Amino acid sequence: MEEPPPRNHRRSAVLCRRRGIEGSETGWIKVRPEEDDLVTLQLEALLAEKSGLANENSNLVRENQCLHQVVEYHQLTSQDLSASFEQVVQGLCLDFSSSPRPTAGEANG
């Protein structure tokens, strides 16, 4: 069994293992000591970005649900309005087939 890496490698290795990132059969990622801090910072930045994207995604899901509700409400109310509008128009008995009424100048002239 392989020895765990020295302490300066452990921070980035622990972060990687927590996230299921493995680089060898033992699960330890070999990082040069001078790169350990950089790898740690990059992983922390990626985790922060992932968290921000997850929050943004949940906000967009809620907004999408609200928009679907608005569309559904609009469809229901427009169906009700169009049905009642048709009933009103049918009850008016308007006659659009007659010729237009003469204007005041035509009637006098």
ZARO-411354 format. One record per atom (N, C-alpha, C): residue in three letters; x, y, z negated; residue number from 1; atom name. Coordinates in pm, 1 decimal. Layout:
N
<lumza residu="Ala" x="X" y="Y" z="Z" num="NUM" atome="CA"/>
...
//
This chain:
109
<lumza residu="Met" x="84.2" y="-118.2" z="0.0" num="1" atome="N"/>
<lumza residu="Met" x="0.0" y="0.0" z="0.0" num="1" atome="CA"/>
<lumza residu="Met" x="88.4" y="124.2" z="0.0" num="1" atome="C"/>
<lumza residu="Glu" x="49.7" y="220.4" z="78.1" num="2" atome="N"/>
<lumza residu="Glu" x="128.0" y="342.7" z="94.6" num="2" atome="CA"/>
<lumza residu="Glu" x="106.4" y="436.1" z="-23.6" num="2" atome="C"/>
<lumza residu="Glu" x="213.1" y="502.4" z="-65.5" num="3" atome="N"/>
<lumza residu="Glu" x="207.7" y="599.3" z="-175.4" num="3" atome="CA"/>
<lumza residu="Glu" x="128.2" y="722.0" z="-131.5" num="3" atome="C"/>
<lumza residu="Pro" x="53.8" y="783.3" z="-224.2" num="4" atome="N"/>
<lumza residu="Pro" x="-15.2" y="907.2" z="-187.3" num="4" atome="CA"/>
<lumza residu="Pro" x="85.4" y="1016.7" z="-155.9" num="4" atome="C"/>
<lumza residu="Pro" x="46.1" y="1115.4" z="-80.7" num="5" atome="N"/>
<lumza residu="Pro" x="137.3" y="1223.0" z="-43.9" num="5" atome="CA"/>
<lumza residu="Pro" x="174.1" y="1306.8" z="-165.7" num="5" atome="C"/>
<lumza residu="Pro" x="281.2" y="1384.2" z="-154.7" num="6" atome="N"/>
<lumza residu="Pro" x="319.1" y="1471.8" z="-265.4" num="6" atome="CA"/>
<lumza residu="Pro" x="208.6" y="1572.4" z="-296.4" num="6" atome="C"/>
<lumza residu="Arg" x="218.5" y="1636.1" z="-412.5" num="7" atome="N"/>
<lumza residu="Arg" x="114.4" y="1726.5" z="-460.7" num="7" atome="CA"/>
<lumza residu="Arg" x="81.4" y="1837.1" z="-360.9" num="7" atome="C"/>
<lumza residu="Asn" x="179.6" y="1893.6" z="-292.3" num="8" atome="N"/>
<lumza residu="Asn" x="151.5" y="2004.2" z="-200.2" num="8" atome="CA"/>
<lumza residu="Asn" x="69.1" y="1960.2" z="-79.8" num="8" atome="C"/>
<lumza residu="His" x="62.2" y="1832.0" z="-52.4" num="9" atome="N"/>
<lumza residu="His" x="-20.2" y="1780.7" z="57.6" num="9" atome="CA"/>
<lumza residu="His" x="-161.2" y="1746.8" z="11.0" num="9" atome="C"/>
<lumza residu="Arg" x="-178.5" y="1735.0" z="-116.5" num="10" atome="N"/>
<lumza residu="Arg" x="-304.4" y="1681.6" z="-167.6" num="10" atome="CA"/>
<lumza residu="Arg" x="-423.0" y="1774.4" z="-146.3" num="10" atome="C"/>
<lumza residu="Arg" x="-402.9" y="1905.4" z="-153.6" num="11" atome="N"/>
<lumza residu="Arg" x="-517.9" y="1995.9" z="-138.5" num="11" atome="CA"/>
<lumza residu="Arg" x="-587.3" y="1976.1" z="-5.4" num="11" atome="C"/>
<lumza residu="Ser" x="-513.0" y="1984.4" z="104.6" num="12" atome="N"/>
<lumza residu="Ser" x="-576.0" y="1968.7" z="236.0" num="12" atome="CA"/>
<lumza residu="Ser" x="-623.9" y="1826.1" z="255.7" num="12" atome="C"/>
<lumza residu="Ala" x="-551.5" y="1728.3" z="202.1" num="13" atome="N"/>
<lumza residu="Ala" x="-593.9" y="1589.1" z="216.4" num="13" atome="CA"/>
<lumza residu="Ala" x="-724.3" y="1564.9" z="142.3" num="13" atome="C"/>
<lumza residu="Val" x="-738.5" y="1623.0" z="23.4" num="14" atome="N"/>
<lumza residu="Val" x="-862.2" y="1606.6" z="-52.9" num="14" atome="CA"/>
<lumza residu="Val" x="-978.4" y="1670.8" z="21.1" num="14" atome="C"/>
<lumza residu="Leu" x="-957.7" y="1790.2" z="75.2" num="15" atome="N"/>
<lumza residu="Leu" x="-1063.6" y="1855.0" z="153.0" num="15" atome="CA"/>
<lumza residu="Leu" x="-1102.7" y="1770.9" z="273.4" num="15" atome="C"/>
<lumza residu="Cys" x="-1003.1" y="1715.7" z="340.7" num="16" atome="N"/>
<lumza residu="Cys" x="-1030.9" y="1633.1" z="458.4" num="16" atome="CA"/>
<lumza residu="Cys" x="-1107.0" y="1507.2" z="419.5" num="16" atome="C"/>
<lumza residu="Arg" x="-1065.3" y="1441.9" z="313.1" num="17" atome="N"/>
<lumza residu="Arg" x="-1131.8" y="1318.1" z="271.7" num="17" atome="CA"/>
<lumza residu="Arg" x="-1273.7" y="1345.6" z="226.4" num="17" atome="C"/>
<lumza residu="Arg" x="-1296.9" y="1460.4" z="161.9" num="18" atome="N"/>
<lumza residu="Arg" x="-1431.7" y="1496.1" z="119.4" num="18" atome="CA"/>
<lumza residu="Arg" x="-1525.2" y="1508.2" z="238.7" num="18" atome="C"/>
<lumza residu="Arg" x="-1472.4" y="1551.7" z="349.5" num="19" atome="N"/>
<lumza residu="Arg" x="-1553.1" y="1572.6" z="469.3" num="19" atome="CA"/>
<lumza residu="Arg" x="-1547.2" y="1454.1" z="564.5" num="19" atome="C"/>
<lumza residu="Gly" x="-1485.1" y="1345.3" z="524.0" num="20" atome="N"/>
<lumza residu="Gly" x="-1481.8" y="1226.1" z="607.2" num="20" atome="CA"/>
<lumza residu="Gly" x="-1382.7" y="1233.9" z="721.1" num="20" atome="C"/>
<lumza residu="Ile" x="-1281.7" y="1318.3" z="709.4" num="21" atome="N"/>
<lumza residu="Ile" x="-1180.5" y="1331.5" z="813.9" num="21" atome="CA"/>
<lumza residu="Ile" x="-1062.3" y="1245.6" z="773.8" num="21" atome="C"/>
<lumza residu="Glu" x="-1028.3" y="1150.1" z="856.5" num="22" atome="N"/>
<lumza residu="Glu" x="-916.9" y="1061.9" z="823.2" num="22" atome="CA"/>
<lumza residu="Glu" x="-817.5" y="1059.7" z="937.2" num="22" atome="C"/>
<lumza residu="Gly" x="-690.4" y="1053.2" z="899.8" num="23" atome="N"/>
<lumza residu="Gly" x="-586.3" y="1056.3" z="1001.3" num="23" atome="CA"/>
<lumza residu="Gly" x="-505.3" y="929.4" z="1010.1" num="23" atome="C"/>
<lumza residu="Ser" x="-524.6" y="837.2" z="916.2" num="24" atome="N"/>
<lumza residu="Ser" x="-450.4" y="711.7" z="919.9" num="24" atome="CA"/>
<lumza residu="Ser" x="-531.6" y="604.4" z="850.1" num="24" atome="C"/>
<lumza residu="Glu" x="-475.9" y="484.0" z="844.8" num="25" atome="N"/>
<lumza residu="Glu" x="-547.6" y="373.2" z="782.5" num="25" atome="CA"/>
<lumza residu="Glu" x="-570.7" y="399.0" z="633.9" num="25" atome="C"/>
<lumza residu="Thr" x="-481.2" y="470.5" z="570.5" num="26" atome="N"/>
<lumza residu="Thr" x="-493.1" y="495.5" z="427.0" num="26" atome="CA"/>
<lumza residu="Thr" x="-584.9" y="612.2" z="395.9" num="26" atome="C"/>
<lumza residu="Gly" x="-621.3" y="689.0" z="494.4" num="27" atome="N"/>
<lumza residu="Gly" x="-708.9" y="802.8" z="471.9" num="27" atome="CA"/>
<lumza residu="Gly" x="-635.1" y="931.7" z="443.6" num="27" atome="C"/>
<lumza residu="Trp" x="-503.7" y="927.8" z="433.2" num="28" atome="N"/>
<lumza residu="Trp" x="-425.6" y="1048.1" z="407.2" num="28" atome="CA"/>
<lumza residu="Trp" x="-382.0" y="1110.1" z="538.6" num="28" atome="C"/>
<lumza residu="Ile" x="-389.3" y="1238.9" z="546.0" num="29" atome="N"/>
<lumza residu="Ile" x="-342.8" y="1310.3" z="664.2" num="29" atome="CA"/>
<lumza residu="Ile" x="-204.3" y="1363.8" z="633.8" num="29" atome="C"/>
<lumza residu="Lys" x="-113.6" y="1336.7" z="723.1" num="30" atome="N"/>
<lumza residu="Lys" x="23.4" y="1382.9" z="702.4" num="30" atome="CA"/>
<lumza residu="Lys" x="35.2" y="1526.3" z="752.6" num="30" atome="C"/>
<lumza residu="Val" x="56.7" y="1616.5" z="659.3" num="31" atome="N"/>
<lumza residu="Val" x="69.7" y="1758.2" z="690.7" num="31" atome="CA"/>
<lumza residu="Val" x="203.8" y="1803.8" z="635.3" num="31" atome="C"/>
<lumza residu="Arg" x="276.2" y="1874.4" z="717.7" num="32" atome="N"/>
<lumza residu="Arg" x="404.9" y="1927.5" z="670.5" num="32" atome="CA"/>
<lumza residu="Arg" x="379.1" y="2028.0" z="559.0" num="32" atome="C"/>
<lumza residu="Pro" x="469.9" y="2034.8" z="462.9" num="33" atome="N"/>
<lumza residu="Pro" x="448.3" y="2125.2" z="348.2" num="33" atome="CA"/>
<lumza residu="Pro" x="421.9" y="2269.6" z="389.6" num="33" atome="C"/>
<lumza residu="Glu" x="488.7" y="2317.7" z="492.7" num="34" atome="N"/>
<lumza residu="Glu" x="468.8" y="2457.2" z="534.1" num="34" atome="CA"/>
<lumza residu="Glu" x="332.9" y="2478.5" z="600.2" num="34" atome="C"/>
<lumza residu="Glu" x="267.7" y="2371.8" z="642.7" num="35" atome="N"/>
<lumza residu="Glu" x="136.7" y="2383.3" z="706.8" num="35" atome="CA"/>
<lumza residu="Glu" x="22.2" y="2354.3" z="610.7" num="35" atome="C"/>
<lumza residu="Asp" x="53.9" y="2306.5" z="491.3" num="36" atome="N"/>
<lumza residu="Asp" x="-51.1" y="2266.1" z="397.8" num="36" atome="CA"/>
<lumza residu="Asp" x="-145.5" y="2381.7" z="364.3" num="36" atome="C"/>
<lumza residu="Asp" x="-90.8" y="2498.2" z="333.2" num="37" atome="N"/>
<lumza residu="Asp" x="-175.8" y="2612.9" z="300.1" num="37" atome="CA"/>
<lumza residu="Asp" x="-258.4" y="2656.8" z="419.9" num="37" atome="C"/>
<lumza residu="Leu" x="-198.0" y="2654.6" z="537.6" num="38" atome="N"/>
<lumza residu="Leu" x="-269.7" y="2693.7" z="659.1" num="38" atome="CA"/>
<lumza residu="Leu" x="-385.5" y="2598.1" z="686.8" num="38" atome="C"/>
<lumza residu="Val" x="-359.5" y="2468.7" z="674.2" num="39" atome="N"/>
<lumza residu="Val" x="-465.0" y="2369.1" z="696.6" num="39" atome="CA"/>
<lumza residu="Val" x="-576.7" y="2388.0" z="594.5" num="39" atome="C"/>
<lumza residu="Thr" x="-539.0" y="2411.9" z="470.1" num="40" atome="N"/>
<lumza residu="Thr" x="-639.1" y="2434.1" z="365.7" num="40" atome="CA"/>
<lumza residu="Thr" x="-724.4" y="2556.4" z="397.6" num="40" atome="C"/>
<lumza residu="Leu" x="-661.3" y="2665.8" z="437.4" num="41" atome="N"/>
<lumza residu="Leu" x="-736.0" y="2786.8" z="472.8" num="41" atome="CA"/>
<lumza residu="Leu" x="-828.6" y="2763.1" z="591.3" num="41" atome="C"/>
<lumza residu="Gln" x="-778.9" y="2690.7" z="690.8" num="42" atome="N"/>
<lumza residu="Gln" x="-861.4" y="2662.8" z="808.4" num="42" atome="CA"/>
<lumza residu="Gln" x="-981.7" y="2576.7" z="771.2" num="42" atome="C"/>
<lumza residu="Leu" x="-959.0" y="2475.3" z="688.1" num="43" atome="N"/>
<lumza residu="Leu" x="-1070.5" y="2390.1" z="646.3" num="43" atome="CA"/>
<lumza residu="Leu" x="-1172.5" y="2468.8" z="564.1" num="43" atome="C"/>
<lumza residu="Glu" x="-1123.8" y="2552.8" z="474.1" num="44" atome="N"/>
<lumza residu="Glu" x="-1215.7" y="2634.0" z="394.6" num="44" atome="CA"/>
<lumza residu="Glu" x="-1293.8" y="2730.9" z="482.7" num="44" atome="C"/>
<lumza residu="Ala" x="-1228.3" y="2788.2" z="583.0" num="45" atome="N"/>
<lumza residu="Ala" x="-1297.4" y="2878.9" z="675.8" num="45" atome="CA"/>
<lumza residu="Ala" x="-1403.0" y="2803.7" z="755.9" num="45" atome="C"/>
<lumza residu="Leu" x="-1368.6" y="2683.4" z="800.1" num="46" atome="N"/>
<lumza residu="Leu" x="-1465.6" y="2602.8" z="875.2" num="46" atome="CA"/>
<lumza residu="Leu" x="-1584.9" y="2564.0" z="788.3" num="46" atome="C"/>
<lumza residu="Leu" x="-1558.2" y="2529.1" z="663.7" num="47" atome="N"/>
<lumza residu="Leu" x="-1667.8" y="2493.9" z="572.9" num="47" atome="CA"/>
<lumza residu="Leu" x="-1757.2" y="2614.5" z="545.3" num="47" atome="C"/>
<lumza residu="Ala" x="-1697.1" y="2732.2" z="529.6" num="48" atome="N"/>
<lumza residu="Ala" x="-1776.6" y="2853.5" z="508.4" num="48" atome="CA"/>
<lumza residu="Ala" x="-1860.7" y="2884.3" z="632.0" num="48" atome="C"/>
<lumza residu="Glu" x="-1802.5" y="2868.7" z="749.9" num="49" atome="N"/>
<lumza residu="Glu" x="-1876.9" y="2892.3" z="874.1" num="49" atome="CA"/>
<lumza residu="Glu" x="-1990.2" y="2791.1" z="888.8" num="49" atome="C"/>
<lumza residu="Lys" x="-1962.5" y="2666.3" z="854.0" num="50" atome="N"/>
<lumza residu="Lys" x="-2065.6" y="2562.1" z="861.3" num="50" atome="CA"/>
<lumza residu="Lys" x="-2181.3" y="2596.2" z="767.8" num="50" atome="C"/>
<lumza residu="Ser" x="-2149.8" y="2643.3" z="648.6" num="51" atome="N"/>
<lumza residu="Ser" x="-2253.0" y="2681.8" z="553.3" num="51" atome="CA"/>
<lumza residu="Ser" x="-2335.7" y="2798.8" z="606.3" num="51" atome="C"/>
<lumza residu="Gly" x="-2267.6" y="2897.6" z="664.2" num="52" atome="N"/>
<lumza residu="Gly" x="-2338.6" y="3011.4" z="722.0" num="52" atome="CA"/>
<lumza residu="Gly" x="-2429.5" y="2970.8" z="836.6" num="52" atome="C"/>
<lumza residu="Leu" x="-2381.0" y="2880.3" z="920.8" num="53" atome="N"/>
<lumza residu="Leu" x="-2462.7" y="2832.6" z="1032.8" num="53" atome="CA"/>
<lumza residu="Leu" x="-2582.8" y="2752.4" z="983.6" num="53" atome="C"/>
<lumza residu="Ala" x="-2564.0" y="2675.3" z="877.3" num="54" atome="N"/>
<lumza residu="Ala" x="-2676.0" y="2599.7" z="820.7" num="54" atome="CA"/>
<lumza residu="Ala" x="-2782.3" y="2694.9" z="766.9" num="54" atome="C"/>
<lumza residu="Asn" x="-2739.6" y="2802.5" z="700.0" num="55" atome="N"/>
<lumza residu="Asn" x="-2835.3" y="2902.1" z="650.0" num="55" atome="CA"/>
<lumza residu="Asn" x="-2907.6" y="2971.1" z="764.8" num="55" atome="C"/>
<lumza residu="Glu" x="-2833.2" y="3009.2" z="867.3" num="56" atome="N"/>
<lumza residu="Glu" x="-2894.1" y="3074.2" z="983.6" num="56" atome="CA"/>
<lumza residu="Glu" x="-2993.3" y="2980.4" z="1051.9" num="56" atome="C"/>
<lumza residu="Asn" x="-2957.1" y="2853.4" z="1060.8" num="57" atome="N"/>
<lumza residu="Asn" x="-3045.3" y="2755.2" z="1123.1" num="57" atome="CA"/>
<lumza residu="Asn" x="-3175.7" y="2741.5" z="1044.4" num="57" atome="C"/>
<lumza residu="Ser" x="-3167.3" y="2736.4" z="911.9" num="58" atome="N"/>
<lumza residu="Ser" x="-3289.7" y="2723.6" z="832.9" num="58" atome="CA"/>
<lumza residu="Ser" x="-3376.8" y="2848.4" z="847.1" num="58" atome="C"/>
<lumza residu="Asn" x="-3313.9" y="2966.1" z="856.2" num="59" atome="N"/>
<lumza residu="Asn" x="-3391.3" y="3088.9" z="879.4" num="59" atome="CA"/>
<lumza residu="Asn" x="-3460.5" y="3085.5" z="1014.9" num="59" atome="C"/>
<lumza residu="Leu" x="-3390.9" y="3038.0" z="1117.2" num="60" atome="N"/>
<lumza residu="Leu" x="-3449.9" y="3029.9" z="1251.1" num="60" atome="CA"/>
<lumza residu="Leu" x="-3562.6" y="2927.2" z="1256.1" num="60" atome="C"/>
<lumza residu="Val" x="-3549.3" y="2819.0" z="1181.8" num="61" atome="N"/>
<lumza residu="Val" x="-3656.5" y="2718.6" z="1176.3" num="61" atome="CA"/>
<lumza residu="Val" x="-3781.5" y="2780.4" z="1115.0" num="61" atome="C"/>
<lumza residu="Arg" x="-3764.1" y="2855.1" z="1004.3" num="62" atome="N"/>
<lumza residu="Arg" x="-3879.5" y="2922.1" z="942.0" num="62" atome="CA"/>
<lumza residu="Arg" x="-3942.1" y="3023.7" z="1036.7" num="62" atome="C"/>
<lumza residu="Glu" x="-3859.1" y="3102.5" z="1104.6" num="63" atome="N"/>
<lumza residu="Glu" x="-3910.3" y="3201.7" z="1199.0" num="63" atome="CA"/>
<lumza residu="Glu" x="-3985.8" y="3134.0" z="1313.2" num="63" atome="C"/>
<lumza residu="Asn" x="-3932.7" y="3023.5" z="1361.8" num="64" atome="N"/>
<lumza residu="Asn" x="-3997.1" y="2949.0" z="1469.5" num="64" atome="CA"/>
<lumza residu="Asn" x="-4133.7" y="2896.6" z="1425.0" num="64" atome="C"/>
<lumza residu="Gln" x="-4142.0" y="2846.4" z="1302.2" num="65" atome="N"/>
<lumza residu="Gln" x="-4269.9" y="2797.9" z="1250.8" num="65" atome="CA"/>
<lumza residu="Gln" x="-4371.4" y="2911.8" z="1242.3" num="65" atome="C"/>
<lumza residu="Cys" x="-4326.2" y="3028.4" z="1196.8" num="66" atome="N"/>
<lumza residu="Cys" x="-4416.3" y="3144.1" z="1189.2" num="66" atome="CA"/>
<lumza residu="Cys" x="-4465.4" y="3184.6" z="1327.7" num="66" atome="C"/>
<lumza residu="Leu" x="-4376.1" y="3184.5" z="1424.9" num="67" atome="N"/>
<lumza residu="Leu" x="-4415.7" y="3220.8" z="1561.2" num="67" atome="CA"/>
<lumza residu="Leu" x="-4514.7" y="3120.6" z="1618.6" num="67" atome="C"/>
<lumza residu="His" x="-4495.4" y="2992.1" z="1589.6" num="68" atome="N"/>
<lumza residu="His" x="-4592.0" y="2891.5" z="1635.2" num="68" atome="CA"/>
<lumza residu="His" x="-4729.2" y="2917.3" z="1572.7" num="68" atome="C"/>
<lumza residu="Gln" x="-4731.5" y="2956.3" z="1445.5" num="69" atome="N"/>
<lumza residu="Gln" x="-4858.3" y="2986.5" z="1380.1" num="69" atome="CA"/>
<lumza residu="Gln" x="-4924.6" y="3108.5" z="1442.7" num="69" atome="C"/>
<lumza residu="Val" x="-4846.5" y="3210.2" z="1477.4" num="70" atome="N"/>
<lumza residu="Val" x="-4901.7" y="3330.1" z="1541.4" num="70" atome="CA"/>
<lumza residu="Val" x="-4961.2" y="3294.2" z="1677.4" num="70" atome="C"/>
<lumza residu="Val" x="-4889.8" y="3213.2" z="1754.5" num="71" atome="N"/>
<lumza residu="Val" x="-4939.7" y="3172.1" z="1886.7" num="71" atome="CA"/>
<lumza residu="Val" x="-5068.3" y="3092.0" z="1871.5" num="71" atome="C"/>
<lumza residu="Glu" x="-5070.1" y="2999.8" z="1776.8" num="72" atome="N"/>
<lumza residu="Glu" x="-5190.0" y="2918.7" z="1755.8" num="72" atome="CA"/>
<lumza residu="Glu" x="-5308.3" y="3006.8" z="1715.0" num="72" atome="C"/>
<lumza residu="Tyr" x="-5284.9" y="3101.6" z="1624.9" num="73" atome="N"/>
<lumza residu="Tyr" x="-5390.5" y="3193.9" z="1583.1" num="73" atome="CA"/>
<lumza residu="Tyr" x="-5440.9" y="3275.1" z="1702.2" num="73" atome="C"/>
<lumza residu="His" x="-5347.9" y="3325.7" z="1783.4" num="74" atome="N"/>
<lumza residu="His" x="-5386.4" y="3405.2" z="1900.2" num="74" atome="CA"/>
<lumza residu="His" x="-5470.1" y="3322.1" z="1997.4" num="74" atome="C"/>
<lumza residu="Gln" x="-5429.7" y="3197.7" z="2019.3" num="75" atome="N"/>
<lumza residu="Gln" x="-5505.0" y="3112.0" z="2110.7" num="75" atome="CA"/>
<lumza residu="Gln" x="-5645.8" y="3086.5" z="2057.8" num="75" atome="C"/>
<lumza residu="Leu" x="-5657.2" y="3062.0" z="1928.3" num="76" atome="N"/>
<lumza residu="Leu" x="-5789.7" y="3036.7" z="1871.0" num="76" atome="CA"/>
<lumza residu="Leu" x="-5878.3" y="3160.2" z="1878.0" num="76" atome="C"/>
<lumza residu="Thr" x="-5824.5" y="3276.4" z="1844.7" num="77" atome="N"/>
<lumza residu="Thr" x="-5906.6" y="3397.6" z="1847.3" num="77" atome="CA"/>
<lumza residu="Thr" x="-5940.8" y="3438.8" z="1989.5" num="77" atome="C"/>
<lumza residu="Ser" x="-5850.4" y="3419.0" z="2084.5" num="78" atome="N"/>
<lumza residu="Ser" x="-5881.7" y="3457.1" z="2222.4" num="78" atome="CA"/>
<lumza residu="Ser" x="-5986.3" y="3363.3" z="2281.3" num="78" atome="C"/>
<lumza residu="Gln" x="-5987.3" y="3237.3" z="2240.8" num="79" atome="N"/>
<lumza residu="Gln" x="-6092.1" y="3145.7" z="2287.1" num="79" atome="CA"/>
<lumza residu="Gln" x="-6227.2" y="3189.3" z="2232.7" num="79" atome="C"/>
<lumza residu="Asp" x="-6231.3" y="3226.4" z="2105.2" num="80" atome="N"/>
<lumza residu="Asp" x="-6356.4" y="3272.5" z="2045.1" num="80" atome="CA"/>
<lumza residu="Asp" x="-6405.4" y="3399.8" z="2112.4" num="80" atome="C"/>
<lumza residu="Leu" x="-6313.4" y="3493.9" z="2139.1" num="81" atome="N"/>
<lumza residu="Leu" x="-6352.1" y="3619.4" z="2202.6" num="81" atome="CA"/>
<lumza residu="Leu" x="-6401.1" y="3597.9" z="2344.4" num="81" atome="C"/>
<lumza residu="Ser" x="-6334.2" y="3512.9" z="2420.6" num="82" atome="N"/>
<lumza residu="Ser" x="-6376.5" y="3492.5" z="2559.0" num="82" atome="CA"/>
<lumza residu="Ser" x="-6511.6" y="3422.0" z="2564.2" num="82" atome="C"/>
<lumza residu="Ala" x="-6537.8" y="3331.1" z="2471.8" num="83" atome="N"/>
<lumza residu="Ala" x="-6667.8" y="3263.7" z="2469.6" num="83" atome="CA"/>
<lumza residu="Ala" x="-6778.2" y="3362.5" z="2434.0" num="83" atome="C"/>
<lumza residu="Ser" x="-6755.2" y="3446.7" z="2334.0" num="84" atome="N"/>
<lumza residu="Ser" x="-6858.4" y="3543.6" z="2296.2" num="84" atome="CA"/>
<lumza residu="Ser" x="-6874.0" y="3651.4" z="2403.9" num="84" atome="C"/>
<lumza residu="Phe" x="-6765.1" y="3689.5" z="2471.8" num="85" atome="N"/>
<lumza residu="Phe" x="-6772.3" y="3787.3" z="2579.9" num="85" atome="CA"/>
<lumza residu="Phe" x="-6857.7" y="3732.6" z="2694.2" num="85" atome="C"/>
<lumza residu="Glu" x="-6841.4" y="3605.3" z="2727.6" num="86" atome="N"/>
<lumza residu="Glu" x="-6922.3" y="3544.8" z="2834.1" num="86" atome="CA"/>
<lumza residu="Glu" x="-7069.9" y="3546.0" z="2797.2" num="86" atome="C"/>
<lumza residu="Gln" x="-7101.1" y="3520.6" z="2671.5" num="87" atome="N"/>
<lumza residu="Gln" x="-7241.5" y="3523.2" z="2628.3" num="87" atome="CA"/>
<lumza residu="Gln" x="-7299.6" y="3663.9" z="2642.0" num="87" atome="C"/>
<lumza residu="Val" x="-7222.7" y="3765.4" z="2607.0" num="88" atome="N"/>
<lumza residu="Val" x="-7269.7" y="3904.0" z="2617.3" num="88" atome="CA"/>
<lumza residu="Val" x="-7293.1" y="3940.7" z="2762.8" num="88" atome="C"/>
<lumza residu="Val" x="-7199.8" y="3906.5" z="2851.9" num="89" atome="N"/>
<lumza residu="Val" x="-7212.1" y="3940.6" z="2993.1" num="89" atome="CA"/>
<lumza residu="Val" x="-7332.6" y="3870.5" z="3054.5" num="89" atome="C"/>
<lumza residu="Gln" x="-7354.1" y="3744.9" z="3019.9" num="90" atome="N"/>
<lumza residu="Gln" x="-7469.0" y="3672.5" z="3074.6" num="90" atome="CA"/>
<lumza residu="Gln" x="-7601.0" y="3732.8" z="3026.4" num="90" atome="C"/>
<lumza residu="Gly" x="-7602.7" y="3787.3" z="2907.0" num="91" atome="N"/>
<lumza residu="Gly" x="-7725.3" y="3845.9" z="2853.0" num="91" atome="CA"/>
<lumza residu="Gly" x="-7755.3" y="3985.3" z="2906.5" num="91" atome="C"/>
<lumza residu="Leu" x="-7661.4" y="4050.6" z="2975.4" num="92" atome="N"/>
<lumza residu="Leu" x="-7682.2" y="4187.6" z="3022.0" num="92" atome="CA"/>
<lumza residu="Leu" x="-7763.7" y="4196.8" z="3149.7" num="92" atome="C"/>
<lumza residu="Cys" x="-7762.7" y="4098.9" z="3232.6" num="93" atome="N"/>
<lumza residu="Cys" x="-7834.2" y="4099.2" z="3360.8" num="93" atome="CA"/>
<lumza residu="Cys" x="-7798.7" y="4222.6" z="3444.1" num="93" atome="C"/>
<lumza residu="Leu" x="-7672.2" y="4244.3" z="3466.2" num="94" atome="N"/>
<lumza residu="Leu" x="-7627.3" y="4357.7" z="3546.8" num="94" atome="CA"/>
<lumza residu="Leu" x="-7637.5" y="4322.3" z="3694.3" num="94" atome="C"/>
<lumza residu="Asp" x="-7679.8" y="4420.3" z="3774.7" num="95" atome="N"/>
<lumza residu="Asp" x="-7692.0" y="4398.2" z="3918.1" num="95" atome="CA"/>
<lumza residu="Asp" x="-7587.9" y="4484.0" z="3988.8" num="95" atome="C"/>
<lumza residu="Phe" x="-7484.3" y="4418.3" z="4039.3" num="96" atome="N"/>
<lumza residu="Phe" x="-7378.0" y="4490.0" z="4109.7" num="96" atome="CA"/>
<lumza residu="Phe" x="-7396.7" y="4484.8" z="4261.3" num="96" atome="C"/>
<lumza residu="Ser" x="-7505.2" y="4426.5" z="4309.0" num="97" atome="N"/>
<lumza residu="Ser" x="-7524.2" y="4412.1" z="4452.8" num="97" atome="CA"/>
<lumza residu="Ser" x="-7590.1" y="4535.2" z="4515.9" num="97" atome="C"/>
<lumza residu="Ser" x="-7652.0" y="4622.8" z="4439.9" num="98" atome="N"/>
<lumza residu="Ser" x="-7719.4" y="4739.4" z="4498.0" num="98" atome="CA"/>
<lumza residu="Ser" x="-7616.7" y="4841.5" z="4545.9" num="98" atome="C"/>
<lumza residu="Ser" x="-7660.0" y="4926.3" z="4640.5" num="99" atome="N"/>
<lumza residu="Ser" x="-7570.5" y="5028.7" z="4694.0" num="99" atome="CA"/>
<lumza residu="Ser" x="-7548.7" y="5135.8" z="4588.0" num="99" atome="C"/>
<lumza residu="Pro" x="-7436.8" y="5205.0" z="4595.7" num="100" atome="N"/>
<lumza residu="Pro" x="-7409.5" y="5308.2" z="4494.8" num="100" atome="CA"/>
<lumza residu="Pro" x="-7511.1" y="5421.2" z="4502.9" num="100" atome="C"/>
<lumza residu="Arg" x="-7534.5" y="5484.6" z="4389.7" num="101" atome="N"/>
<lumza residu="Arg" x="-7628.4" y="5596.4" z="4384.7" num="101" atome="CA"/>
<lumza residu="Arg" x="-7569.6" y="5715.1" z="4459.0" num="101" atome="C"/>
<lumza residu="Pro" x="-7652.4" y="5791.7" z="4528.0" num="102" atome="N"/>
<lumza residu="Pro" x="-7600.7" y="5908.7" z="4599.7" num="102" atome="CA"/>
<lumza residu="Pro" x="-7551.4" y="6014.6" z="4501.8" num="102" atome="C"/>
<lumza residu="Thr" x="-7448.6" y="6085.8" z="4544.3" num="103" atome="N"/>
<lumza residu="Thr" x="-7395.8" y="6194.0" z="4461.4" num="103" atome="CA"/>
<lumza residu="Thr" x="-7488.0" y="6314.1" z="4470.5" num="103" atome="C"/>
<lumza residu="Ala" x="-7466.6" y="6413.8" z="4387.9" num="104" atome="N"/>
<lumza residu="Ala" x="-7552.8" y="6532.8" z="4385.2" num="104" atome="CA"/>
<lumza residu="Ala" x="-7549.7" y="6604.8" z="4519.4" num="104" atome="C"/>
<lumza residu="Gly" x="-7436.2" y="6610.2" z="4586.7" num="105" atome="N"/>
<lumza residu="Gly" x="-7424.6" y="6677.2" z="4716.1" num="105" atome="CA"/>
<lumza residu="Gly" x="-7500.6" y="6602.8" z="4824.3" num="105" atome="C"/>
<lumza residu="Glu" x="-7498.3" y="6470.0" z="4820.8" num="106" atome="N"/>
<lumza residu="Glu" x="-7569.4" y="6390.8" z="4920.8" num="106" atome="CA"/>
<lumza residu="Glu" x="-7720.0" y="6398.2" z="4899.9" num="106" atome="C"/>
<lumza residu="Ala" x="-7765.2" y="6405.4" z="4776.3" num="107" atome="N"/>
<lumza residu="Ala" x="-7908.1" y="6410.0" z="4747.4" num="107" atome="CA"/>
<lumza residu="Ala" x="-7968.8" y="6543.7" z="4790.9" num="107" atome="C"/>
<lumza residu="Asn" x="-7894.3" y="6652.5" z="4781.1" num="108" atome="N"/>
<lumza residu="Asn" x="-7944.4" y="6785.0" z="4818.1" num="108" atome="CA"/>
<lumza residu="Asn" x="-7928.4" y="6811.9" z="4967.4" num="108" atome="C"/>
<lumza residu="Gly" x="-7840.2" y="6745.5" z="5030.4" num="109" atome="N"/>
<lumza residu="Gly" x="-7804.5" y="6781.1" z="5164.9" num="109" atome="CA"/>
<lumza residu="Gly" x="-7875.3" y="6717.8" z="5270.0" num="109" atome="C"/>
//
